[in-house]
Amino acid sequence: MERLRSLISGEIGRHLILLGSVDSTNTYALSLSEAMHGTVVAAGEQTGGRGRQGRAWVSPAGRNIYLSVILRPPLRPEEATLLTLLAGVACCEAVRLITGLPVGIKWPNDLMLRGRKIGGILTELKTGNGVIQVAVIGIGINVNAGTEDFPPELCDIATSVRIETGKEHDRDRLIASILNAIDAWYGILLREGRQPVLDIWRNLSVTLGQMVRVMTDNETLLGTAEDIDDMGRLALRLGSGRMRTVHAGDLTILRPGL
Ligand code: BTN
């Protein structure tokens, strides 16, 4: 624990709450109404880990990274996607730095490696008076999980750093690297605006230029993922040639022949 603290160099994670087991670090972080900006909740295990769209997040004990970062950003609720993209960029950079794996980002926030998911981000907000009061950025990265840790239905679509490299990795180094990268990118966002974050996200994206299927709350869209706009929404060119902007949804990259 002291070693992890000594590896954290910025404001993000200076106040660190480490838990052995918790239902969900996001739920715990959202309950800390007075927590200061930059507080981080990390756990060794989650008994009720939550993914996007109401799904469960598989969170076996002692193997992976489960953490939530509490931010108090000067942003409007509709700008929150920027925080998710920023966290995706930070995680991608950190995993690349520590493991050497060429991880990429699938819109909006899945960390991907060779077509399989290695991590995910769940951003949750408390809003009021037209601004974000608190943003909780939940990050899950499969680090030392083996195939035996995934339920059968995930074996073909999920992976871990250990499965990909054949060896165990130091979770503390990876956590510190993620938090330090979030600290750096958050500073850039505040000082220079959103463009640098959007540009690096585009560079790390495995989505842009691909034929995709996007399932939104009420429709399924097929098209080419052309770009993201200034709010982080996906610009999709439909088969008809018309453009559509997608705010949120589940995206699948379609391979030739599918
Ligand atoms: C996704 O569906 O891709 C998002 C997964 C987010 C999982 C992380 S693990 C830490 C934090 N606590 C949770 O309950 N979920 C997020």
Residues whose N, C-alpha, C, O or C-beta is under 5 A from the ligand:
A	BS01	BTN	S24 T25 N26 G48 G49 R50 G51 R52 W57 I65 Y66 L67 G119 G120 I121 L122 G138 I139 G140
